[in-house]
Amino acid sequence: MASASAALIWSQHPDWTKNQVLRVMLNTAERSDDQRRDDYTGYGIVRPDRVIVDGEGDPGDPDSPPIFRDWEAGLVPPATPEPTPETTPDESAEPAPGPEAEAAATSDDGSPLPWILGGTTAVLLVALTGWLLLRRRA
């Protein structure tokens, strides 16, 4: 339910980050009176309608995680790495391969493993059927 709710919220607000979606889910969840996480309902019962229909919830800072702040800070590389600039192709680089090279690269040589497993399974099924028929006659 939580992932479906997050998908609904994200579809309504595609420019939000994961942190913002999670923050509004936590802010609009239906909870008990103490407003803390508990073992029974976690952070509460998700209510995506409060975000989508009613417009409730403050997305806040896109780069600040609402939970797991210490955990994400310790990740190497960071959870949201800085974007790397695209490199332009060098003129001395090799030209793009032609259609023949692409066809050769996409041709499937095929592994014999599926055929071996399929054949072994077929032989075992035939042997098992024969054994069961012989046992039934005896």
N, C-alpha and C positions, 0 to 999 in steps of 0.2 A: 504494500500500500504506500509506503513512504517513497519508494522509487517512482511509482506511477504518479504520485502527487508532485514530486520534484519535476518529472517530465512535463506535467501539465503547466506548472508554474513557469518552467523554462520556455515552454512554447509560447506562453503569453508575453514573456519578457526575455527574448533571445539575447539581448545585450548584457544581461546580468551574468556575473561569474558564479561559480559553484558556491563560493562563500556567501554571496548575497541570497541565493536561493535557499541555502540551508538556514541562514539567519531569519528570513521571513517565515520559513517553516517552523522554526523554534518559537518565534514571536507570536505566531497565530495558533499554535497548538493548544488544544483543550487540555488543561491540567487540573490537578487537585489544588487545594488552597495554598499550599506552601511554595508553589512555582519552582520547585527544584526537580532534578531528575530522580526517579525512583525505580526500583527493580521491577515493578508491576507494569507501568506504562512507559517507562523510559523518560523521554522528554515530553511526552503527552501524545494525545491522539491527533494525527495530522488532519488539518482542515484547509485543503487547498482552495475551497470556495471563498474563504475569508480574504485570500490574496487576489484571486482571479475576479470574483464577482464584487466583493465589498471594497477592494482596494486597500485592505489593511496590511500592516507590516512595513517596517522600515528596512530596506535592503542594506543600508549602511555602507561602510568602506569595502570596496571590492577586493582589496588585498589583505584584509584582516579576517582570519578564520574565526567563526564564532565559538567553535570547540576545537580541540586538538591543537591549540596554538603552540604549545611546547613541543608536541610531537612533530608538527610540520616544520618548526624552526630547526630541528635536528636533522632533517633530510639532506642527504648529499647525493645527487644534485638537488636543488630546491624543487618543491612540488610544482611551482610555476616558474620555470627558468626564463631568463631574459631571451627574447627572440634574437636569433642570429640573422645578420643581414645576408640576403641572397647574393651569391657570387655570380658574376657574369662569366660566360664561357670565354676561355682564352682562345685567341685566334690560332695559336699553335696546337691546340687540342685536336684530337682525332675527329674526323667528321662523323656525323651520326650514321649508324649502320643502315644499310639498305633493306628492302623488303626480304631479300633472301636470308640475311642474317637474322632478321626477326622471326622468320618462319622456322629457321633451324633452331633458334632459341626456344620457341614455343612448342616444337614438336615433342611429343611425349614418348620417351623411349620405353616407358612402362617398367614397372618392377614386377618380377615374377612372384613376389610374395602373395598377392591376392589370389593368383591362379593356384599356387601351391596350397594355400589355406582352403580355397573352394574345393579343389580336388580331394584333399584329405577329408573334408567334411562330407562330401558326397560318398566317398568310399566307406567311411564310418557309418553313414546312414544306411547304405545298402547292406553292409555286414550286420548291423543291428537288426534290420528288418528280416534278413534271412535267419538269423539266430532265433528271433522271436517266433517266426513261422515254424521252424524245426522244433522248438520247445512246445509249441501248441499241439503239434501232431503227435508228439511222444507221450 
